[in-house]
Amino acid sequence: MSDKLIDVTEKEGVVRLTLNRPKALNALNSDLITELNKVLVELEQRSDLRAVLITGAGEKSFVAGADISEMRDKTPEEARVFASQALTTVKRIEHLPVPVVALVNGFCLGGGCELALACDWAIASDNAIFGQPEVGLGVIPGFGGTQRLPRRVGSALALDLITTGRKIDAAEALRIGLVNRVVPAGELDAVAEELTQQFAGNGRQAIRSAKQAIYDGMDQDLDSALALETSLFALALPVKNKVKAWARSSRSASRIFESAWYD
Ligand code: DAK
């Protein structure tokens, strides 16, 4: 592992970002957020990406929240600037045109849970612990948690977790839909590999459009959201017609479809 705050590795278009402050359980400080933002801006420029994986260094923690030692001395104005920077950064994750998967390898608290919520997928190790403990510190979630958590698990459960600050284990996180899968600790990488292979077999533009339809549509009334889906669906049709019918459902068809899209 490098000594950078974010260790970036890549294999066949799948970029893995490891948040690297293991001694502080990968708590998010300003430097780490600035670095994450920078890496995401670079990834936004790339058309050859297939997926992004985000995880924490070490075996104990994904991210144990915002860095409390840095937070406690902030003035309200400094807190506002910090939260806006963090929000801009996590929004970049949602807007990446490829699936972003949080590999939650342990504590996933506060800002860490909010980071995982901004990812399209979350796979947790069976020893992962989730929570939004901010109210215990006299603050509220400030990196999108009050908005993304109810959208993910419903407002009743979001209110439960945010107003009590209670921690939940991976099994409960799976049951309430906070994560997509729970796997034995040590198997996260193998499952991520399987998942990214599945993404790779599908049309890149189709994934991008599906992501856009889902996220943009959720914030609109149903009719507008359905119109958005129709537009994104229709955009694909002239391209689809170039694909021979026999190949439509195959892996190679996805590739033809995709290259045609970029013609
Ligand atoms: N920030 C900074 N350092 C942290 C940290 C955090 N969130 N979480 C853990 N660490 C550090 C510990 O201080 C310790 O450092 P050393 O003492 O070794 O130097 C090291 O990581 C290992 O932690 P522990 O020794 O405590 O490990 P344990 O296994 O015993 O306990 C734990 C693990 C995750 C249960 C415990 O570390 C813990 O409760 N951590 C805090 C979790 C938490 O409450 N996170 C914050 C969530 S709220 C704001 C104010 C607050 C916020 C935002 C803005 N403003 C005023 C602007 C808060 C936002 C949040 O994210």
Boltz pocket constraint, residues with backbone or C-beta under 6 A from the ligand:
constraints:
  - pocket:
      binder: B
      contacts: [[A, 22], [A, 23], [A, 24], [A, 25], [A, 27], [A, 64], [A, 65], [A, 66], [A, 67], [A, 68], [A, 69], [A, 71], [A, 72], [A, 74], [A, 75], [A, 79], [A, 107], [A, 109], [A, 110], [A, 111], [A, 112], [A, 133], [A, 134], [A, 137], [A, 139], [A, 140], [A, 142]]
      max_distance: 6.0
